[in-house]
């Protein structure tokens, strides 16, 4: 009996293997996550349409419906009435229109604020930019279905003239320590801006390794003065710290062109210490973020229809 049991065990192995091979394999379905798109298609902004419409509408005349200007207005706004001209020479000349804000309301409805820049007309008929006036218009725009070029826009009503935007409060900056004009930070910056804005001298000698910055061309600046330099607390104008130490700096600059006109300019820079001196690592144009905050990510999402 023992001998029979041993032979039965030995025979069971090959028989089990053969049975396994003969059995068809049935695949088991495993749930897979549904693919998600990494890009989001955003509807086109009608700012350009509103800007163009406002310029054409301000130049049009109801008495001349067959003019090219009136026909162009009709293509963008079929049911919008045109202004009625008195026939007299206008006292102001339209220089340009600029869309300054777009708000998506609901159901494809947009409200676009357009600024119109006017200048008084001189006795010779030419505009006088010194007396420029800005007027603001709210333009209602309706968008159709579609994406990109397939989306169409129609101005659905005459614009409404509105007041200008209110001034937003300015938060305290990250550069609050004023540095001496002949210190270790202000002195190289004075030489840097002279080379950067006038083209006299080499800009590269004031830059950190790996930083590339071409000088400004076509400005016509003949001289540059650095009026004030301020920095964050870590950029105290003492001994230059160890290599790699960073500092954030704001420089208030006055650039004088060949005709003697003076232009006040403000620059935010990132400096890095190397070999006992401060070097320019980045020129941060625009609105810098406060200390300890990352720069905000631009977004087109807005709510509300008022300024």
TAZI-V469426 format. One record per pair of residues at least 12 apart in sequence whose ideal C-beta (glycine too) atoms are under 10 Angstrom apart, sorted by the first residue. I is the first residue (numbers start at 0). GAP is how many residues later the second one is. D is the distance in whole Angstrom. If there is no record, write none. Layout:
BEGIN
i=I gap=GAP d=D
i=I gap=GAP d=D
END
This chain:
BEGIN
i=40 gap=106 d=5
i=40 gap=107 d=8
i=41 gap=62 d=10
i=41 gap=105 d=9
i=41 gap=106 d=10
i=41 gap=258 d=6
i=41 gap=259 d=9
i=42 gap=61 d=7
i=42 gap=65 d=8
i=42 gap=67 d=9
i=42 gap=100 d=6
i=42 gap=102 d=10
i=42 gap=103 d=9
i=42 gap=104 d=7
i=42 gap=105 d=9
i=42 gap=108 d=6
i=42 gap=257 d=9
i=43 gap=99 d=7
i=43 gap=102 d=9
i=43 gap=103 d=8
i=43 gap=104 d=6
i=43 gap=105 d=8
i=43 gap=106 d=9
i=43 gap=107 d=5
i=43 gap=108 d=10
i=43 gap=109 d=8
i=44 gap=54 d=9
i=44 gap=57 d=5
i=44 gap=59 d=8
i=44 gap=65 d=8
i=44 gap=67 d=8
i=44 gap=96 d=10
i=44 gap=98 d=10
i=44 gap=108 d=10
i=44 gap=255 d=7
i=45 gap=53 d=9
i=45 gap=56 d=7
i=45 gap=58 d=9
i=45 gap=62 d=10
i=45 gap=64 d=5
i=45 gap=65 d=10
i=45 gap=66 d=6
i=45 gap=93 d=8
i=45 gap=94 d=10
i=45 gap=95 d=4
i=45 gap=96 d=9
i=45 gap=97 d=6
i=45 gap=105 d=9
i=45 gap=106 d=10
i=45 gap=107 d=4
i=45 gap=108 d=9
i=45 gap=109 d=9
i=46 gap=51 d=9
i=46 gap=52 d=4
i=46 gap=53 d=9
i=46 gap=54 d=8
i=46 gap=55 d=5
i=46 gap=63 d=9
i=46 gap=65 d=6
i=46 gap=66 d=9
i=46 gap=67 d=8
i=46 gap=92 d=9
i=46 gap=94 d=9
i=46 gap=106 d=10
i=47 gap=51 d=7
i=47 gap=54 d=10
i=47 gap=64 d=9
i=47 gap=105 d=9
i=48 gap=27 d=6
i=48 gap=28 d=10
i=48 gap=50 d=9
i=48 gap=61 d=9
i=48 gap=63 d=8
i=48 gap=90 d=9
i=48 gap=92 d=6
i=48 gap=94 d=9
i=48 gap=103 d=9
i=48 gap=104 d=5
i=48 gap=105 d=9
i=48 gap=106 d=7
i=49 gap=26 d=9
i=49 gap=47 d=9
i=49 gap=49 d=6
i=49 gap=52 d=8
i=49 gap=60 d=8
i=49 gap=61 d=9
i=49 gap=62 d=4
i=49 gap=63 d=8
i=49 gap=64 d=5
i=49 gap=87 d=9
i=49 gap=88 d=9
i=49 gap=89 d=4
i=49 gap=90 d=9
i=49 gap=91 d=6
i=49 gap=103 d=8
i=49 gap=105 d=7
i=49 gap=109 d=8
i=50 gap=45 d=9
i=50 gap=46 d=5
i=50 gap=47 d=6
i=50 gap=48 d=4
i=50 gap=49 d=9
i=50 gap=61 d=8
i=50 gap=63 d=6
i=50 gap=64 d=9
i=50 gap=65 d=10
i=50 gap=88 d=9
i=51 gap=20 d=8
i=51 gap=21 d=10
i=51 gap=24 d=7
i=51 gap=45 d=8
i=51 gap=47 d=9
i=51 gap=62 d=10
i=51 gap=103 d=10
i=52 gap=19 d=9
i=52 gap=20 d=7
i=52 gap=22 d=9
i=52 gap=23 d=5
i=52 gap=24 d=6
i=52 gap=27 d=8
i=52 gap=44 d=9
i=52 gap=59 d=9
i=52 gap=61 d=8
i=52 gap=84 d=10
i=52 gap=86 d=6
i=52 gap=88 d=8
i=52 gap=100 d=9
i=52 gap=101 d=10
i=52 gap=102 d=5
i=52 gap=106 d=8
i=53 gap=19 d=10
i=53 gap=22 d=10
i=53 gap=40 d=10
i=53 gap=43 d=5
i=53 gap=44 d=9
i=53 gap=45 d=8
i=53 gap=58 d=9
i=53 gap=59 d=10
i=53 gap=60 d=4
i=53 gap=61 d=9
i=53 gap=62 d=6
i=53 gap=81 d=10
i=53 gap=82 d=10
i=53 gap=83 d=6
i=53 gap=85 d=6
i=53 gap=101 d=9
i=53 gap=105 d=6
i=54 gap=14 d=9
i=54 gap=17 d=10
i=54 gap=18 d=10
i=54 gap=39 d=7
i=54 gap=40 d=10
i=54 gap=41 d=7
i=54 gap=42 d=4
i=54 gap=43 d=10
i=54 gap=59 d=8
i=54 gap=61 d=8
i=55 gap=12 d=9
i=55 gap=13 d=6
i=55 gap=14 d=8
i=55 gap=15 d=9
i=55 gap=16 d=5
i=55 gap=17 d=5
i=55 gap=18 d=10
i=55 gap=19 d=9
i=55 gap=20 d=7
i=55 gap=21 d=9
i=55 gap=26 d=10
i=55 gap=41 d=9
i=56 gap=12 d=9
i=56 gap=13 d=10
i=56 gap=15 d=9
i=56 gap=16 d=6
i=56 gap=19 d=9
i=56 gap=20 d=8
i=56 gap=23 d=7
i=56 gap=24 d=10
i=56 gap=25 d=7
i=56 gap=26 d=7
i=56 gap=40 d=9
i=56 gap=57 d=10
i=56 gap=59 d=10
i=56 gap=80 d=9
i=56 gap=82 d=9
i=56 gap=98 d=8
i=56 gap=101 d=8
i=56 gap=102 d=7
i=57 gap=15 d=10
i=57 gap=25 d=7
i=57 gap=36 d=6
i=57 gap=39 d=7
i=57 gap=56 d=10
i=57 gap=58 d=6
i=57 gap=60 d=9
i=57 gap=77 d=9
i=57 gap=79 d=8
i=57 gap=101 d=9
i=58 gap=13 d=9
i=58 gap=14 d=9
i=58 gap=23 d=10
i=58 gap=24 d=9
i=58 gap=31 d=10
i=58 gap=35 d=6
i=58 gap=38 d=10
i=59 gap=12 d=8
i=59 gap=13 d=5
i=59 gap=14 d=9
i=59 gap=20 d=10
i=59 gap=21 d=10
i=59 gap=22 d=5
i=59 gap=23 d=6
i=59 gap=24 d=10
i=59 gap=25 d=9
i=60 gap=21 d=7
i=60 gap=22 d=7
i=60 gap=23 d=7
i=60 gap=24 d=4
i=60 gap=25 d=10
i=60 gap=26 d=9
i=61 gap=19 d=7
i=61 gap=20 d=4
i=61 gap=21 d=6
i=61 gap=22 d=5
i=61 gap=23 d=7
i=62 gap=19 d=9
i=62 gap=20 d=10
i=62 gap=21 d=7
i=62 gap=22 d=6
i=62 gap=23 d=10
i=62 gap=24 d=8
i=63 gap=18 d=9
i=63 gap=21 d=8
i=64 gap=17 d=7
i=66 gap=15 d=10
i=68 gap=13 d=9
i=69 gap=12 d=6
i=72 gap=82 d=9
i=74 gap=79 d=10
i=75 gap=63 d=10
i=75 gap=65 d=9
i=75 gap=77 d=8
i=75 gap=78 d=7
i=75 gap=79 d=5
i=76 gap=62 d=9
i=76 gap=63 d=10
i=76 gap=64 d=9
i=76 gap=76 d=10
i=76 gap=77 d=7
i=76 gap=78 d=4
i=76 gap=79 d=7
i=76 gap=80 d=8
i=76 gap=81 d=8
i=76 gap=82 d=9
i=77 gap=76 d=7
i=77 gap=77 d=9
i=77 gap=78 d=9
i=78 gap=75 d=9
i=78 gap=76 d=9
i=78 gap=77 d=8
i=78 gap=78 d=8
i=78 gap=79 d=9
i=79 gap=59 d=10
i=79 gap=60 d=10
i=79 gap=74 d=10
i=79 gap=75 d=6
i=79 gap=76 d=8
i=79 gap=77 d=6
i=79 gap=78 d=5
i=79 gap=79 d=8
i=80 gap=76 d=10
i=80 gap=77 d=6
i=81 gap=76 d=9
i=82 gap=75 d=9
i=88 gap=32 d=7
i=88 gap=36 d=8
i=89 gap=28 d=9
i=89 gap=30 d=10
i=89 gap=31 d=7
i=90 gap=27 d=9
i=90 gap=29 d=7
i=90 gap=30 d=6
i=91 gap=24 d=10
i=91 gap=26 d=4
i=91 gap=27 d=7
i=91 gap=28 d=6
i=91 gap=29 d=6
i=91 gap=35 d=8
i=91 gap=36 d=10
i=91 gap=39 d=9
i=91 gap=40 d=9
i=91 gap=41 d=7
i=91 gap=43 d=9
i=92 gap=24 d=10
i=92 gap=25 d=7
i=92 gap=26 d=5
i=92 gap=27 d=8
i=92 gap=28 d=5
i=92 gap=29 d=9
i=92 gap=32 d=9
i=92 gap=33 d=8
i=92 gap=34 d=4
i=92 gap=35 d=9
i=92 gap=36 d=10
i=92 gap=39 d=10
i=93 gap=22 d=6
i=93 gap=23 d=8
i=93 gap=24 d=6
i=93 gap=25 d=8
i=93 gap=33 d=9
i=93 gap=41 d=10
i=94 gap=21 d=8
i=94 gap=22 d=5
i=94 gap=23 d=7
i=94 gap=24 d=6
i=94 gap=32 d=6
i=94 gap=34 d=8
i=94 gap=37 d=7
i=94 gap=38 d=10
i=94 gap=39 d=10
i=95 gap=19 d=9
i=95 gap=20 d=8
i=95 gap=21 d=5
i=95 gap=22 d=10
i=96 gap=17 d=5
i=96 gap=18 d=7
i=96 gap=19 d=5
i=96 gap=20 d=7
i=96 gap=38 d=10
i=96 gap=40 d=8
i=96 gap=42 d=10
i=97 gap=15 d=10
i=97 gap=16 d=7
i=97 gap=17 d=5
i=97 gap=18 d=8
i=97 gap=19 d=7
i=97 gap=36 d=9
i=98 gap=13 d=6
i=98 gap=14 d=7
i=98 gap=15 d=5
i=98 gap=16 d=8
i=98 gap=40 d=8
i=99 gap=12 d=9
i=99 gap=13 d=5
i=99 gap=14 d=7
i=99 gap=15 d=5
i=99 gap=34 d=10
i=99 gap=36 d=8
i=99 gap=64 d=9
i=99 gap=65 d=7
i=99 gap=207 d=10
i=100 gap=12 d=4
i=100 gap=13 d=9
i=100 gap=14 d=9
i=100 gap=35 d=10
i=100 gap=37 d=9
i=100 gap=64 d=8
i=100 gap=201 d=8
i=100 gap=206 d=8
i=101 gap=12 d=10
i=101 gap=37 d=10
i=101 gap=39 d=9
i=101 gap=198 d=8
i=101 gap=200 d=8
i=102 gap=35 d=10
i=102 gap=198 d=10
i=102 gap=199 d=5
i=102 gap=200 d=8
i=102 gap=201 d=7
i=102 gap=202 d=5
i=102 gap=203 d=9
i=102 gap=204 d=10
i=103 gap=37 d=10
i=103 gap=39 d=9
i=103 gap=196 d=8
i=103 gap=197 d=8
i=103 gap=198 d=7
i=103 gap=199 d=9
i=103 gap=201 d=10
i=104 gap=35 d=9
i=104 gap=36 d=10
i=104 gap=197 d=10
i=104 gap=198 d=9
i=104 gap=199 d=9
i=104 gap=200 d=6
i=106 gap=35 d=9
i=106 gap=36 d=9
i=107 gap=33 d=9
i=107 gap=34 d=6
i=107 gap=35 d=4
i=107 gap=36 d=7
i=107 gap=37 d=8
i=107 gap=43 d=9
i=107 gap=45 d=9
i=107 gap=46 d=10
i=108 gap=31 d=7
i=108 gap=32 d=8
i=108 gap=33 d=6
i=108 gap=34 d=8
i=108 gap=47 d=8
i=108 gap=196 d=9
i=109 gap=29 d=8
i=109 gap=30 d=7
i=109 gap=31 d=4
i=109 gap=32 d=7
i=109 gap=33 d=6
i=109 gap=43 d=8
i=109 gap=45 d=10
i=109 gap=46 d=10
i=109 gap=195 d=9
i=110 gap=27 d=6
i=110 gap=28 d=7
i=110 gap=29 d=6
i=110 gap=30 d=8
i=110 gap=49 d=9
i=110 gap=191 d=10
i=110 gap=193 d=9
i=110 gap=194 d=5
i=110 gap=195 d=9
i=111 gap=25 d=9
i=111 gap=26 d=7
i=111 gap=27 d=5
i=111 gap=28 d=8
i=111 gap=29 d=6
i=111 gap=41 d=10
i=111 gap=43 d=9
i=111 gap=47 d=9
i=112 gap=23 d=6
i=112 gap=24 d=7
i=112 gap=25 d=6
i=112 gap=26 d=8
i=112 gap=46 d=10
i=112 gap=49 d=7
i=112 gap=51 d=9
i=112 gap=52 d=8
i=112 gap=192 d=10
i=112 gap=193 d=10
i=112 gap=194 d=7
i=113 gap=21 d=9
i=113 gap=22 d=7
i=113 gap=23 d=5
i=113 gap=24 d=8
i=113 gap=25 d=6
i=113 gap=45 d=7
i=114 gap=19 d=5
i=114 gap=20 d=7
i=114 gap=21 d=6
i=114 gap=22 d=8
i=114 gap=49 d=8
i=114 gap=50 d=9
i=115 gap=17 d=9
i=115 gap=18 d=7
i=115 gap=19 d=5
i=115 gap=20 d=8
i=115 gap=21 d=6
i=115 gap=43 d=10
i=115 gap=45 d=9
i=116 gap=12 d=9
i=116 gap=15 d=6
i=116 gap=16 d=8
i=116 gap=17 d=6
i=116 gap=18 d=8
i=117 gap=13 d=9
i=117 gap=14 d=7
i=117 gap=15 d=5
i=117 gap=16 d=7
i=117 gap=17 d=7
i=118 gap=12 d=6
i=118 gap=13 d=5
i=118 gap=14 d=7
i=119 gap=12 d=8
i=119 gap=13 d=8
i=133 gap=30 d=7
i=134 gap=26 d=6
i=134 gap=27 d=9
i=134 gap=28 d=10
i=134 gap=29 d=9
i=135 gap=23 d=9
i=135 gap=24 d=9
i=135 gap=25 d=7
i=135 gap=26 d=5
i=135 gap=27 d=7
i=135 gap=28 d=5
i=135 gap=29 d=8
i=135 gap=171 d=9
i=136 gap=21 d=9
i=136 gap=22 d=4
i=136 gap=23 d=7
i=136 gap=24 d=6
i=136 gap=25 d=7
i=137 gap=19 d=10
i=137 gap=21 d=6
i=137 gap=22 d=5
i=137 gap=23 d=8
i=137 gap=24 d=5
i=137 gap=167 d=8
i=137 gap=168 d=9
i=137 gap=169 d=9
i=138 gap=16 d=6
i=138 gap=17 d=9
i=138 gap=18 d=8
i=138 gap=19 d=9
i=138 gap=20 d=5
i=138 gap=21 d=8
i=139 gap=14 d=10
i=139 gap=15 d=7
i=139 gap=16 d=5
i=139 gap=17 d=5
i=139 gap=18 d=9
i=139 gap=19 d=8
i=139 gap=20 d=8
i=139 gap=165 d=9
i=140 gap=12 d=5
i=140 gap=13 d=7
i=140 gap=14 d=6
i=140 gap=15 d=7
i=140 gap=16 d=9
i=141 gap=12 d=5
i=141 gap=13 d=8
i=141 gap=14 d=5
i=141 gap=15 d=9
i=161 gap=144 d=9
i=161 gap=145 d=8
i=162 gap=144 d=8
i=163 gap=143 d=8
i=164 gap=142 d=5
i=165 gap=141 d=6
i=169 gap=117 d=10
i=170 gap=116 d=10
i=170 gap=118 d=10
i=170 gap=119 d=6
i=170 gap=122 d=10
i=171 gap=118 d=7
i=171 gap=119 d=9
i=172 gap=57 d=8
i=172 gap=59 d=9
i=172 gap=75 d=9
i=172 gap=77 d=7
i=172 gap=95 d=8
i=172 gap=114 d=10
i=172 gap=115 d=7
i=172 gap=116 d=10
i=172 gap=117 d=7
i=172 gap=118 d=8
i=173 gap=56 d=10
i=173 gap=57 d=9
i=173 gap=58 d=5
i=173 gap=59 d=9
i=173 gap=74 d=6
i=173 gap=75 d=10
i=173 gap=76 d=8
i=173 gap=94 d=9
i=173 gap=114 d=7
i=173 gap=115 d=8
i=173 gap=116 d=5
i=173 gap=117 d=4
i=173 gap=118 d=8
i=173 gap=119 d=9
i=174 gap=54 d=9
i=174 gap=55 d=4
i=174 gap=56 d=5
i=174 gap=57 d=6
i=174 gap=58 d=10
i=174 gap=60 d=8
i=174 gap=72 d=9
i=174 gap=73 d=6
i=174 gap=74 d=6
i=174 gap=75 d=4
i=174 gap=76 d=9
i=174 gap=93 d=7
i=174 gap=94 d=10
i=174 gap=113 d=8
i=174 gap=116 d=9
i=175 gap=54 d=6
i=175 gap=55 d=8
i=175 gap=56 d=7
i=175 gap=57 d=8
i=175 gap=74 d=9
i=175 gap=115 d=9
i=176 gap=52 d=10
i=176 gap=53 d=6
i=176 gap=54 d=5
i=176 gap=55 d=7
i=176 gap=56 d=6
i=176 gap=57 d=9
i=176 gap=58 d=7
i=176 gap=59 d=7
i=176 gap=60 d=8
i=176 gap=72 d=10
i=177 gap=50 d=6
i=177 gap=51 d=7
i=177 gap=52 d=5
i=177 gap=53 d=8
i=177 gap=59 d=9
i=177 gap=72 d=10
i=178 gap=49 d=8
i=178 gap=50 d=5
i=178 gap=51 d=6
i=178 gap=52 d=6
i=178 gap=56 d=7
i=178 gap=57 d=8
i=178 gap=58 d=4
i=178 gap=70 d=8
i=178 gap=72 d=10
i=179 gap=49 d=8
i=179 gap=57 d=6
i=180 gap=44 d=10
i=180 gap=45 d=7
i=180 gap=46 d=9
i=180 gap=47 d=8
i=180 gap=48 d=7
i=181 gap=55 d=10
i=182 gap=46 d=8
i=182 gap=48 d=10
i=182 gap=53 d=10
i=182 gap=54 d=4
i=182 gap=55 d=9
i=182 gap=95 d=10
i=183 gap=51 d=10
i=183 gap=53 d=6
i=183 gap=54 d=8
i=183 gap=55 d=8
i=183 gap=56 d=6
i=183 gap=89 d=10
i=183 gap=92 d=9
i=183 gap=93 d=7
i=183 gap=94 d=6
i=184 gap=44 d=6
i=184 gap=45 d=10
i=184 gap=46 d=6
i=184 gap=50 d=6
i=184 gap=51 d=9
i=184 gap=52 d=6
i=184 gap=55 d=9
i=184 gap=62 d=7
i=184 gap=64 d=6
i=184 gap=66 d=9
i=184 gap=84 d=10
i=184 gap=86 d=7
i=184 gap=92 d=10
i=184 gap=93 d=6
i=185 gap=40 d=6
i=185 gap=42 d=9
i=185 gap=43 d=4
i=185 gap=44 d=10
i=185 gap=45 d=10
i=185 gap=51 d=8
i=185 gap=63 d=9
i=185 gap=65 d=8
i=185 gap=92 d=10
i=186 gap=39 d=9
i=186 gap=42 d=10
i=186 gap=50 d=10
i=186 gap=90 d=9
i=186 gap=91 d=9
i=187 gap=17 d=9
i=187 gap=18 d=6
i=187 gap=83 d=9
i=187 gap=89 d=6
i=187 gap=90 d=6
i=187 gap=91 d=8
i=187 gap=92 d=8
i=188 gap=17 d=8
i=188 gap=37 d=6
i=188 gap=40 d=6
i=188 gap=60 d=7
i=188 gap=62 d=5
i=188 gap=64 d=9
i=188 gap=78 d=9
i=188 gap=80 d=8
i=188 gap=82 d=8
i=188 gap=89 d=8
i=188 gap=91 d=8
i=189 gap=34 d=8
i=189 gap=35 d=8
i=189 gap=36 d=5
i=189 gap=39 d=9
i=189 gap=61 d=9
i=189 gap=63 d=9
i=190 gap=12 d=10
i=190 gap=14 d=9
i=190 gap=15 d=7
i=190 gap=33 d=10
i=190 gap=35 d=9
i=191 gap=13 d=9
i=191 gap=14 d=4
i=191 gap=15 d=8
i=191 gap=21 d=9
i=191 gap=32 d=10
i=191 gap=34 d=9
i=191 gap=59 d=9
i=191 gap=75 d=10
i=191 gap=77 d=9
i=191 gap=86 d=10
i=191 gap=87 d=9
i=191 gap=88 d=6
i=191 gap=91 d=10
i=192 gap=13 d=9
i=192 gap=23 d=10
i=192 gap=28 d=10
i=192 gap=31 d=5
i=192 gap=32 d=9
i=192 gap=33 d=6
i=192 gap=58 d=7
i=192 gap=60 d=5
i=192 gap=61 d=10
i=192 gap=62 d=8
i=192 gap=72 d=9
i=192 gap=74 d=8
i=192 gap=76 d=10
i=192 gap=87 d=10
i=193 gap=12 d=10
i=193 gap=27 d=9
i=193 gap=29 d=8
i=193 gap=30 d=5
i=193 gap=31 d=9
i=193 gap=32 d=9
i=193 gap=59 d=10
i=193 gap=61 d=10
i=194 gap=18 d=10
i=194 gap=20 d=6
i=194 gap=21 d=10
i=194 gap=29 d=9
i=195 gap=17 d=7
i=195 gap=18 d=9
i=195 gap=19 d=5
i=195 gap=20 d=6
i=195 gap=25 d=10
i=195 gap=28 d=8
i=195 gap=57 d=10
i=195 gap=71 d=9
i=195 gap=84 d=9
i=195 gap=87 d=8
i=196 gap=18 d=7
i=196 gap=19 d=5
i=196 gap=22 d=6
i=196 gap=24 d=5
i=196 gap=25 d=10
i=196 gap=26 d=9
i=196 gap=27 d=5
i=196 gap=56 d=8
i=196 gap=58 d=5
i=196 gap=59 d=10
i=196 gap=66 d=9
i=196 gap=68 d=8
i=196 gap=70 d=10
i=197 gap=17 d=8
i=197 gap=18 d=8
i=197 gap=21 d=8
i=197 gap=22 d=9
i=197 gap=23 d=5
i=197 gap=24 d=7
i=197 gap=25 d=7
i=197 gap=26 d=6
i=197 gap=57 d=8
i=197 gap=58 d=10
i=197 gap=59 d=10
i=198 gap=15 d=10
i=198 gap=16 d=5
i=198 gap=17 d=7
i=198 gap=18 d=7
i=198 gap=19 d=10
i=198 gap=20 d=9
i=198 gap=22 d=8
i=199 gap=15 d=9
i=199 gap=21 d=10
i=199 gap=22 d=9
i=199 gap=23 d=10
i=199 gap=24 d=9
i=200 gap=14 d=9
i=201 gap=13 d=9
i=202 gap=12 d=5
i=202 gap=13 d=10
i=202 gap=77 d=9
i=204 gap=74 d=9
i=205 gap=65 d=10
i=205 gap=71 d=9
i=205 gap=72 d=9
i=205 gap=73 d=6
i=205 gap=74 d=5
i=206 gap=65 d=10
i=206 gap=72 d=6
i=206 gap=73 d=5
i=206 gap=74 d=8
i=206 gap=75 d=10
i=206 gap=76 d=10
i=207 gap=36 d=10
i=207 gap=62 d=9
i=207 gap=63 d=8
i=207 gap=64 d=5
i=207 gap=65 d=9
i=207 gap=66 d=7
i=207 gap=70 d=9
i=207 gap=71 d=4
i=207 gap=72 d=7
i=207 gap=73 d=4
i=207 gap=74 d=9
i=208 gap=63 d=9
i=208 gap=65 d=8
i=208 gap=70 d=8
i=208 gap=72 d=9
i=209 gap=71 d=9
i=210 gap=59 d=9
i=210 gap=61 d=9
i=210 gap=68 d=8
i=210 gap=69 d=7
i=210 gap=70 d=6
i=210 gap=71 d=7
i=210 gap=72 d=9
i=212 gap=67 d=7
i=212 gap=68 d=10
i=212 gap=69 d=9
i=212 gap=70 d=6
i=215 gap=39 d=9
i=218 gap=36 d=7
i=218 gap=38 d=7
i=218 gap=39 d=10
i=218 gap=44 d=9
i=219 gap=35 d=9
i=219 gap=36 d=10
i=219 gap=37 d=5
i=219 gap=38 d=5
i=219 gap=39 d=8
i=219 gap=41 d=9
i=220 gap=32 d=10
i=220 gap=33 d=10
i=220 gap=34 d=4
i=220 gap=35 d=7
i=220 gap=36 d=5
i=220 gap=37 d=8
i=220 gap=40 d=10
i=220 gap=41 d=10
i=220 gap=42 d=8
i=220 gap=44 d=10
i=221 gap=33 d=9
i=221 gap=34 d=6
i=221 gap=35 d=6
i=221 gap=36 d=5
i=221 gap=37 d=9
i=221 gap=38 d=9
i=222 gap=31 d=9
i=222 gap=32 d=7
i=222 gap=33 d=5
i=222 gap=34 d=9
i=222 gap=35 d=10
i=222 gap=37 d=10
i=222 gap=39 d=9
i=223 gap=29 d=6
i=223 gap=30 d=7
i=223 gap=31 d=5
i=223 gap=32 d=7
i=223 gap=39 d=10
i=223 gap=41 d=9
i=224 gap=27 d=10
i=224 gap=28 d=7
i=224 gap=29 d=5
i=224 gap=30 d=8
i=224 gap=31 d=8
i=224 gap=37 d=9
i=225 gap=25 d=6
i=225 gap=26 d=7
i=225 gap=27 d=6
i=225 gap=28 d=8
i=225 gap=41 d=10
i=226 gap=24 d=8
i=226 gap=25 d=5
i=226 gap=26 d=7
i=226 gap=27 d=6
i=226 gap=37 d=8
i=226 gap=38 d=10
i=226 gap=39 d=10
i=227 gap=22 d=8
i=227 gap=23 d=8
i=227 gap=24 d=4
i=227 gap=25 d=9
i=227 gap=38 d=10
i=228 gap=20 d=6
i=228 gap=21 d=7
i=228 gap=22 d=5
i=228 gap=23 d=8
i=228 gap=24 d=10
i=228 gap=38 d=10
i=228 gap=40 d=10
i=229 gap=18 d=10
i=229 gap=19 d=7
i=229 gap=20 d=5
i=229 gap=21 d=8
i=229 gap=22 d=8
i=230 gap=16 d=6
i=230 gap=17 d=7
i=230 gap=18 d=5
i=230 gap=19 d=7
i=230 gap=20 d=10
i=230 gap=38 d=9
i=230 gap=40 d=8
i=230 gap=47 d=10
i=231 gap=14 d=9
i=231 gap=15 d=6
i=231 gap=16 d=5
i=231 gap=17 d=8
i=231 gap=18 d=9
i=231 gap=59 d=6
i=232 gap=14 d=10
i=232 gap=15 d=10
i=232 gap=58 d=9
i=233 gap=12 d=8
i=233 gap=13 d=6
i=233 gap=14 d=8
i=233 gap=57 d=10
i=234 gap=12 d=3
i=234 gap=13 d=7
i=234 gap=14 d=6
i=234 gap=36 d=7
i=234 gap=38 d=10
i=234 gap=43 d=8
i=236 gap=41 d=10
i=238 gap=34 d=10
i=238 gap=37 d=9
i=239 gap=31 d=10
i=239 gap=33 d=5
i=239 gap=34 d=9
i=239 gap=35 d=9
i=239 gap=36 d=5
i=239 gap=37 d=6
i=239 gap=38 d=6
i=240 gap=32 d=5
i=240 gap=35 d=10
i=240 gap=37 d=10
i=241 gap=31 d=7
i=241 gap=32 d=10
i=241 gap=34 d=10
i=242 gap=29 d=8
i=242 gap=30 d=6
i=242 gap=31 d=5
i=242 gap=32 d=7
i=242 gap=33 d=9
i=243 gap=28 d=7
i=243 gap=29 d=7
i=243 gap=30 d=8
i=244 gap=26 d=9
i=244 gap=27 d=7
i=244 gap=28 d=4
i=244 gap=29 d=9
i=244 gap=33 d=9
i=245 gap=24 d=6
i=245 gap=25 d=7
i=245 gap=26 d=6
i=245 gap=27 d=8
i=245 gap=35 d=7
i=245 gap=36 d=10
i=246 gap=22 d=9
i=246 gap=23 d=7
i=246 gap=24 d=5
i=246 gap=25 d=8
i=246 gap=26 d=8
i=246 gap=31 d=7
i=246 gap=34 d=9
i=247 gap=20 d=7
i=247 gap=21 d=8
i=247 gap=22 d=6
i=247 gap=23 d=8
i=247 gap=34 d=10
i=247 gap=36 d=8
i=247 gap=40 d=7
i=247 gap=41 d=10
i=247 gap=43 d=8
i=248 gap=18 d=8
i=248 gap=19 d=7
i=248 gap=20 d=5
i=248 gap=21 d=8
i=248 gap=22 d=6
i=248 gap=29 d=8
i=248 gap=31 d=9
i=248 gap=35 d=10
i=249 gap=16 d=7
i=249 gap=17 d=7
i=249 gap=18 d=5
i=249 gap=19 d=8
i=249 gap=34 d=9
i=249 gap=38 d=8
i=250 gap=14 d=9
i=250 gap=15 d=7
i=250 gap=16 d=5
i=250 gap=17 d=8
i=250 gap=18 d=7
i=251 gap=12 d=7
i=251 gap=13 d=8
i=251 gap=14 d=6
i=251 gap=15 d=8
i=252 gap=12 d=5
i=252 gap=13 d=7
i=252 gap=14 d=6
i=265 gap=19 d=10
i=266 gap=13 d=10
i=266 gap=16 d=6
i=266 gap=17 d=8
i=266 gap=18 d=8
i=267 gap=14 d=9
i=267 gap=15 d=8
i=267 gap=16 d=4
i=267 gap=17 d=7
i=267 gap=18 d=8
i=267 gap=19 d=9
i=267 gap=20 d=5
i=268 gap=12 d=8
i=268 gap=13 d=7
i=268 gap=14 d=6
i=268 gap=15 d=6
i=268 gap=16 d=10
i=268 gap=19 d=10
i=269 gap=12 d=4
i=269 gap=13 d=8
i=269 gap=14 d=6
i=269 gap=18 d=10
END
